[in-house]
Amino acid sequence: MALGNLGSRAIRARLFHDITAPRPEDWVTKLAGPVLDSDQESETYAGLGNIRGVSEWKGKRMPHDLRPVEYVLRNQKFSAELTVYGDERRRNKTGQVERRIGQLTARVNQHWQKLVANLLNNGATNLAYDGVAFYSNAHTENGSANQTNIVAQGGGADPTAGAMEAGILNAVEVLLNLKDDVGEPINEDVTEFLVTVPIPLLSAAAAALGADVIVDTAGAGGRTNVLNVLGGLNFTLAWTSRLTNAARAFVSVADGQALIRQDEFIEITSKAENSDYEHDNDAHEHGVLLSRGAGYGSWQKSSQVTFS
């Protein structure tokens, strides 16, 4: 969609089109699912516990009440701005304006990555719906024994491909072993996993997920990469410089249930033709105002791996 002219209406239309256009599924979607609609300051996400598994008949039916679960996610306001200068309008420097519109659009579209990365960065302290840290070894479900979604992996803070392979495998084992509130395996049928790493762990993670042969120590013979022979399990690798701990990776079920994200509104406004701003500055300003939130969903869907 090219700019027909440099008027404020055309620029606002271009911004709205680019910001709201459907985007291909990315690593954020695999963690947080689609953006949910919100129409108030906060949204309460109410869920129900799980149905008991099939059991032996004991002469009568054993009814089971579903356990309610709630999580409140508040919206926050965010903004971004674009300035178009008078000379650009008068000299029809459309290419320059389009370039900065593209930059502003990219910043808005990257905002979900920023919010979701912050959730991962702070998951060891911020609380999940059960009242303990999202990444914790003290999760309980309906009075169950403690369950964990954290992995402490040896091999050093700068892991080899072998140590990364072991860390990912241990995290998968943790996720597959988790039980729901009626004691049934919650991830029993899962086959798709997302491995999210900071940039310093990218090469090790790429080798652990892609190499057919793993060499554990220098000069040693190679061995078969266990991750490549796990029948029926598939892995997607994602990386972001927004993760702040260079020795920490995240292995998650890629079904969009680990985190939650919601949008209340996206507004695009302008101080443009005949405004005081134009008079005082010989410029137009276009702003994007967002009200949205991102929060923690199901802790059973994500695990944190710390290398040391």
C-alpha positions in Angstrom: 0.0 0.0 0.0 1.9 3.1 -1.2 1.2 6.6 0.0 -1.0 8.4 -2.4 0.3 11.7 -1.0 1.8 13.1 2.2 -1.5 14.1 3.8 -2.1 13.0 7.4 -5.1 10.8 6.4 -3.0 8.8 4.0 -0.3 8.4 6.6 -2.7 7.3 9.3 -4.3 4.8 6.9 -0.9 3.3 6.0 0.0 3.0 9.7 -3.3 1.3 10.5 -3.0 -1.1 7.6 0.6 -2.1 8.4 0.0 -2.5 12.2 -3.2 -4.5 12.0 -2.3 -6.7 9.0 -2.2 -10.4 9.8 1.3 -11.7 10.5 2.7 -15.2 10.1 3.0 -17.3 13.2 6.2 -16.5 15.1 7.8 -17.8 18.3 5.6 -15.4 20.4 2.4 -17.1 19.0 3.8 -20.5 19.8 4.2 -19.3 23.4 1.2 -17.0 23.9 -1.3 -17.9 21.2 -3.3 -15.4 19.2 -4.0 -11.9 20.6 -7.2 -12.0 22.6 -9.7 -9.1 22.5 -10.2 -7.1 25.7 -12.8 -4.3 26.4 -11.9 -3.2 29.9 -9.1 -2.4 32.3 -8.4 -6.0 33.1 -9.6 -9.4 32.0 -10.2 -12.4 34.3 -9.4 -15.7 32.6 -11.4 -18.4 34.3 -10.7 -22.0 33.7 -11.8 -25.3 35.0 -9.9 -28.2 36.4 -9.6 -31.5 34.5 -11.9 -34.5 34.3 -10.8 -37.6 36.1 -9.4 -40.4 34.0 -11.2 -43.6 33.2 -11.3 -45.9 36.3 -12.6 -49.3 37.3 -16.4 -49.5 37.9 -17.0 -49.7 41.6 -20.8 -50.4 41.5 -21.8 -46.8 40.9 -20.6 -43.7 39.2 -18.1 -41.4 40.9 -19.1 -37.8 39.9 -16.3 -35.2 40.1 -16.7 -31.4 40.4 -14.4 -29.4 38.2 -12.0 -27.0 40.1 -12.2 -23.3 39.1 -9.0 -21.5 38.3 -8.7 -17.7 37.7 -6.0 -15.4 36.5 -6.4 -11.6 36.2 -4.5 -9.8 33.4 -4.4 -6.0 33.4 -4.0 -3.8 30.4 -1.3 -1.1 30.2 -1.0 1.9 27.9 2.0 2.2 25.5 2.8 4.7 22.8 5.0 5.3 19.8 5.4 8.4 17.6 6.3 9.5 14.1 7.2 13.0 13.0 6.8 14.2 9.3 8.6 17.5 8.7 7.2 20.3 6.5 9.9 20.1 3.9 9.2 16.4 3.4 5.6 17.3 2.6 6.3 20.2 0.4 9.0 18.4 -1.5 7.0 15.1 -1.6 9.7 13.0 0.0 7.4 10.1 0.1 10.2 7.5 0.2 11.7 9.0 3.4 8.3 9.1 5.1 7.5 5.5 4.0 10.8 4.3 5.5 10.0 5.9 8.9 6.5 4.5 8.8 8.0 1.1 8.3 10.3 1.7 11.3 7.4 2.7 13.5 5.3 -0.3 12.3 8.2 -2.6 13.1 8.5 -1.2 16.6 4.8 -1.7 17.3 4.9 -5.2 15.9 8.0 -6.0 17.9 6.3 -4.9 21.1 4.8 -8.4 21.7 8.3 -9.8 21.5 9.4 -7.3 24.2 6.5 -8.1 26.5 6.8 -11.9 26.1 10.6 -11.8 26.6 10.1 -9.8 29.8 7.8 -12.5 31.0 10.4 -15.2 30.4 13.1 -13.0 32.0 11.1 -12.5 35.2 9.4 -15.9 35.3 11.5 -17.1 38.2 10.0 -14.3 40.4 6.6 -13.3 38.9 3.7 -15.4 40.1 1.6 -17.8 38.1 -2.1 -18.5 38.8 -1.2 -20.9 41.6 0.5 -18.2 43.7 4.1 -19.3 43.2 6.7 -18.2 40.7 5.9 -19.2 37.1 9.2 -21.1 36.9 9.4 -22.9 40.2 9.9 -26.3 41.9 7.0 -25.7 44.3 4.0 -25.9 42.0 1.0 -27.9 43.3 -2.3 -28.8 41.7 -5.3 -29.6 44.0 -3.1 -30.7 46.9 -0.7 -32.7 44.8 3.0 -33.1 45.7 5.3 -30.4 44.5 6.0 -30.3 40.8 8.8 -28.5 39.0 9.2 -26.8 35.7 12.8 -25.7 36.2 16.0 -27.6 35.1 19.5 -27.0 36.5 21.9 -28.3 33.8 25.6 -28.8 34.3 28.2 -28.3 31.7 29.0 -24.7 32.3 27.3 -21.4 31.6 28.6 -21.6 28.0 27.3 -25.1 27.1 28.5 -27.3 24.4 26.1 -28.9 22.0 26.1 -32.0 24.2 25.2 -30.0 27.3 22.5 -28.2 25.4 21.1 -31.5 24.1 21.0 -32.8 27.7 19.3 -29.6 28.9 16.6 -29.7 26.3 16.0 -33.4 26.8 15.8 -32.9 30.6 13.3 -30.1 30.1 11.2 -32.3 27.8 11.2 -35.0 30.4 10.0 -32.5 33.0 7.2 -31.3 30.8 6.0 -34.8 29.9 6.0 -35.8 33.5 3.8 -33.0 34.8 0.4 -34.0 36.2 -2.9 -32.0 36.1 -5.2 -31.4 39.1 -6.6 -35.0 38.9 -3.3 -36.7 38.6 -3.3 -37.3 34.8 -0.3 -36.5 32.6 -1.1 -33.0 31.2 1.3 -33.1 28.2 0.9 -36.8 27.3 -0.1 -36.1 23.7 2.3 -33.3 23.0 4.6 -33.5 20.0 5.6 -29.9 19.3 8.2 -28.0 21.4 9.7 -24.5 21.1 13.2 -23.9 22.3 13.8 -20.2 23.0 17.4 -19.0 23.6 19.4 -15.8 24.0 21.9 -15.1 21.3 25.0 -16.5 23.3 23.3 -19.9 23.4 22.2 -19.9 19.7 25.1 -21.9 18.2 24.9 -24.6 20.9 21.1 -24.9 20.5 21.3 -25.0 16.7 23.8 -27.8 16.9 21.8 -29.7 19.6 18.7 -29.5 17.4 20.3 -29.9 14.0 23.4 -32.0 14.2 23.2 -35.8 13.5 26.3 -36.4 15.6 27.2 -34.8 19.0 30.8 -34.5 20.1 30.8 -34.2 23.9 34.5 -33.4 24.4 37.3 -32.2 22.1 39.0 -35.0 20.4 36.4 -37.6 21.4 34.4 -39.6 18.9 30.9 -38.5 18.1 27.6 -40.2 19.1 24.1 -40.1 17.8 22.1 -36.9 18.7 19.4 -38.2 21.0 17.0 -35.3 20.1 17.0 -36.5 16.5 15.9 -40.0 17.4 13.0 -39.1 19.7 10.2 -40.6 17.6 7.3 -38.2 17.1 8.8 -35.2 18.8 9.5 -32.0 16.8 11.4 -28.9 17.9 11.4 -25.3 16.6 14.3 -23.0 17.6 13.8 -19.4 18.4 16.3 -16.8 19.5 16.1 -13.2 20.7 18.5 -10.7 22.2 15.8 -9.6 24.6 16.5 -12.5 26.9 18.8 -11.1 29.6 20.3 -14.2 31.1 23.0 -15.6 28.7 23.0 -19.0 30.4 19.2 -19.6 30.4 17.0 -21.3 27.8 13.3 -22.1 27.7 11.7 -25.2 26.4 7.9 -24.9 25.9 5.0 -26.8 24.5 4.3 -25.0 21.2 0.5 -24.7 21.6 0.2 -21.1 22.7 -1.0 -21.9 26.3 2.1 -21.0 28.3 1.4 -17.2 28.2 -1.5 -14.9 27.5 -1.7 -11.7 25.5 -4.6 -9.3 24.9 -5.4 -6.0 23.1 -7.9 -3.5 24.4 -7.4 -0.9 21.6 -4.9 0.4 19.0 -5.5 4.1 18.2 -3.6 6.2 15.6 -4.0 10.0 16.0 -2.3 13.1 14.5 -1.3 16.6 15.2 -1.4 17.7 11.6 -3.0 20.2 9.2 -3.9 23.5 10.8 -2.9 22.4 14.3 -0.8 24.4 16.8 1.9 21.8 16.5 2.2 22.3 12.8 2.2 26.1 13.3 4.9 26.0 16.0 7.1 23.2 14.5 6.5 23.1 10.8 5.8 19.4 11.2 3.1 16.8 11.8 3.2 14.2 14.5 1.5 10.9 14.3 1.1 8.7 17.3 0.1 5.1 18.0 -1.6 4.5 21.4 -1.9 0.9 22.6 -3.7 -0.7 25.5 -2.6 -4.3 26.0 -1.3 -6.8 28.4 0.8 -10.0 28.5 0.8 -12.4 31.3 1.3 -16.0 32.5 -0.9 -18.8 31.4 -0.2 -22.5 32.1 3.1 -23.1 34.0 2.8 -26.8 32.9 3.5 -25.7 29.3 7.0 -24.2 29.8 10.2 -25.0 31.5 13.3 -23.0 32.3 16.8 -24.5 31.8 19.7 -22.8 33.6 23.2 -23.9 32.6 26.0 -23.7 35.1 
